[in-house]
């Protein structure tokens, strides 16, 4: 999700000339940090901390014996990579804001040896070129030992520090990180090594004392422990070279480690295909080639042509006759053997274009590979079917969700890497249905709460160095609170967020007319990238009085959620207030927008346009009685004159259709997903215009990874914390299906088999739960453990 831009991608550049990544050491557990810290934030001498720069910090550590444990807390601004004896042990910090600046906790013991040890860190500040999601104070680095024994590594002026002047940024619009150009003739080699001589390096400067949040006046960084585990780092080969110009390629490259020699005074271009979209640090080993220029360009897909409508992409598998347009990393070889380059930040790509221009010396590419990175989600969920189309949708959906989950959820990994509330609500639900790990949703809720402005509304995305307000997304935030409460519980956590929800609803109350309808709601009122009558940049039509049915319905839903939360976790006054406001708003919506002749709710009071969006929300908020709901749902499926939902808002459309009793048709509603597959996509596009979509990877399109469990298998929460489970299967055309999904108390497993006209249903519920099976209007009680029912 983002503000719409028309782009022809500008070339961008990055380089890192050190060892390939390995998986960092997991965060240490059950080790409380010291109450007060005595480490200092440090920086390079003479550095004002405001400029773009890459800095190396080093300290020697002598140990009489290898320790069983050696725990430190580490952070930096903007980013760091920490090495012990040449091994990468941590990278971070996880992004937050200055009022909640994360530090990581790491046990260095597995990497330490008796005798001499080298602790080294790369710290970089992208300054004015930093990503939109990167908040910053100034370049700095800090290490605090967990106990007296580890405080020998506390950062102070005993550490040494130097700037690497080989790095230069190359700009262009990407809300995500830009690249760097590195001239390896100017870089510092082997700075991590225990044998490296740092005697000429200056000592670091002490800046200010580092303190956990609340133990100082709050100047600088308010340090808090990261709640997230280290990101996954998995070795990943690039399997295919699709095209080569200027050279005959040896067999096996790049799928296997294979040396490629590029002669002197030669230009070579290689098109490499990962075969699916990925997030990875790209590592290149190369030798010789003095002053050769090397560029690595990255693209989600190739471009068939540029038209007045933008870049037409066509089938993503096709490369012949297509153009390469994408961001770029560049470097200049210093001519030595065993040079290594790895990006500072991960890159998103399916295709890599490798361009080499040699001078008077041949260049040898010794190896080229990636290291996949992402939030370390495990997937205990499974959906078992012989339908290969369903399996493909679930595979692509999980990949899309994973590529948009790192230290926060992101809208898209290639362009922006921003955590938008509208996207994140869907992504969090994907997490609840596919993973037992709910730390990333909690982190998202915390960050959104931190983003709230004094007038009560949240930012549309957070963390973010700039301000953007999508007022409707604040209402989806209340939905996120309700979702977490329903599927994960934790009344204390959600209860602590109710003050923020009240502030949001107070903000909207200021724009409600006497009848409760919203009038001229401020800021960007994005709903969906729909192309309907009077829709503008994702905002729905407004009537002459400044009102909109969609916005009124979204506010109604937020009042309903908030009333439910307040009734269980909050204050009766707010329960009554929100219940009354919801009741008034329902009456107003019915009077103002219902069009009896059409049998639909209109988008505005003039009743001259209609949409799937308005009528989906009307169903979901309980506006329709049992007589009208089926008729409205049928129109949603058959009336092409309605403004159509794009792939994002189909999440809400499909929920509405299921609520209207049409769940057995779910597998007939997946046309946009099958069109994505037919177009060679390996992740889901941002919107429904596949040929011209900007982003090829938006996790809001992964809602089938919810609905195959919630709708088809029928598994849903029937009480806060998932303490009760409702199972309402909608197998549709399938006659044999099964699945497993995580639950706070274990796993839910189901198996349905149609035999001789009867369904055999085997349902296993986790301990401390009960449930209900609903089949053709009849209810069957379920107990913890295995339940077998023949219907």
Secondary structure by P-SEA (a helix, b strand, c coil): ccccccccccccccccccccccccccccccccccccccccccccccccccccbbbbbbbbbbbcccccbbbbbbcccccbbbbccccccccccccccccbbbbbbbbccccccccbbbbbbbbbbccccccccccccccccbbbbcccccccccccccbbbbbcccbbbbbcccccbbbbbbccccccccccccccccccbbbbbbcbbbbccccccccccccccccccccbbbbbbbccccccccccccccccccbbbbbbcccbbbbbbbbcccccccbbbbbbcccccbbbbbbbbccccccccccccccccccccccccccccbbbbbbccccbbbbbbcccccccbbbbbbbbccbbbbbcbbbbbbbcccccccbbbbcccaaaaaaaaaaaaaaaaaccccccccccccccccaaaaaaaaaaaaaccccaaaaaaaaaaaaaaccccccccccccccbbbbaaaaaaaaaaaaaaaaacccaaaaaaaaaaaaaaaaaaaaaacccccccccccccccccccccccccccccccccccccaaaaaaaaaaaaaaaaaaaccccaaaaaaaaaaaaaaaaaaaaccccccccccccccccccccaaaaaaaaaacccccccaaaaaaaaacccccccccccaaaaaaaaaaaacccccccccaaaaaaaaaacccccccccccccccccccccccaaaaaaaccccccccccccccbbbbbbccccccccccccccccbbbbbbbbbcccccbbbbbbcccccbbbbcccbbbbbcccbbbbcc
